[in-house]
Amino acid sequence: MSIRVKKLIGTILLVALVVVYALVAMTVAVARLSESGPLAHLAFFVISGVLWILPAMGVIKWLMLPPRPGN
């Protein structure tokens, strides 16, 4: 796979990840935090705001892998 195609796929994956993750986080927040206090809201949004980095790191690591010989 060429580097250009790999970067295109990685970019699309990262954008899709952020959109889907944000929708899931909002849905969970609305369903679970409706009657919680401000500290619970703060804790949830801090944790969910940092948690998306883990799958994004996987995509970025894949992007940084050197191309296989012959490609």
Secondary structure per residue as TSV (DSSP state, phi and psi in degrees):
chain	resnum	aa	ss	phi	psi
A	1	M	-	360.0	132.7
A	2	S	-	-72.7	160.2
A	3	I	H	-64.2	-37.6
A	4	R	H	-63.8	-43.1
A	5	V	H	-67.1	-41.1
A	6	K	H	-62.1	-42.3
A	7	K	H	-66.5	-37.9
A	8	L	H	-62.9	-47.3
A	9	I	H	-62.1	-43.4
A	10	G	H	-62.2	-40.2
A	11	T	H	-64.6	-44.5
A	12	I	H	-63.5	-41.5
A	13	L	H	-62.8	-42.9
A	14	L	H	-65.7	-42.2
A	15	V	H	-65.3	-43.5
A	16	A	H	-63.4	-40.2
A	17	L	H	-60.1	-46.3
A	18	V	H	-64.7	-43.2
A	19	V	H	-65.1	-49.3
A	20	V	H	-64.8	-43.9
A	21	Y	H	-62.1	-41.7
A	22	A	H	-64.0	-41.7
A	23	L	H	-64.9	-41.7
A	24	V	H	-65.9	-43.7
A	25	A	H	-63.0	-40.7
A	26	M	H	-65.4	-41.0
A	27	T	H	-63.4	-44.8
A	28	V	H	-64.0	-41.2
A	29	A	H	-63.0	-43.6
A	30	V	H	-67.6	-40.2
A	31	A	H	-74.1	-35.6
A	32	R	H	-104.8	-25.3
A	33	L	S	-106.8	13.9
A	34	S	T	-63.2	-33.0
A	35	E	T	-113.6	15.3
A	36	S	-	-87.6	163.4
A	37	G	-	-82.0	176.8
A	38	P	H	-65.5	-30.6
A	39	L	H	-68.8	-36.5
A	40	A	H	-66.1	-39.3
A	41	H	H	-63.5	-46.2
A	42	L	H	-60.2	-47.4
A	43	A	H	-61.5	-44.7
A	44	F	H	-61.9	-46.9
A	45	F	H	-74.0	-28.8
A	46	V	H	-68.0	-47.4
A	47	I	H	-65.4	-47.2
A	48	S	H	-70.5	-25.5
A	49	G	H	-72.2	-26.2
A	50	V	H	-95.6	-27.2
A	51	L	H	-65.5	-28.2
A	52	W	T	-68.0	-15.9
A	53	I	H	-66.1	-32.5
A	54	L	H	-59.6	-53.0
A	55	P	H	-68.5	-30.2
A	56	A	H	-65.9	-35.2
A	57	M	H	-62.8	-37.2
A	58	G	H	-62.7	-42.8
A	59	V	H	-65.4	-42.3
A	60	I	H	-67.3	-39.0
A	61	K	H	-61.9	-40.2
A	62	W	H	-62.6	-40.0
A	63	L	H	-65.0	-31.0
A	64	M	H	-83.9	-9.8
A	65	L	S	-63.0	138.5
A	66	P	-	-68.4	149.1
A	67	P	-	-65.7	148.4
A	68	R	-	-68.1	148.7
A	69	P	T	-60.7	139.3
A	70	G	T	92.5	-3.0
A	71	N	-	-108.1	360.0
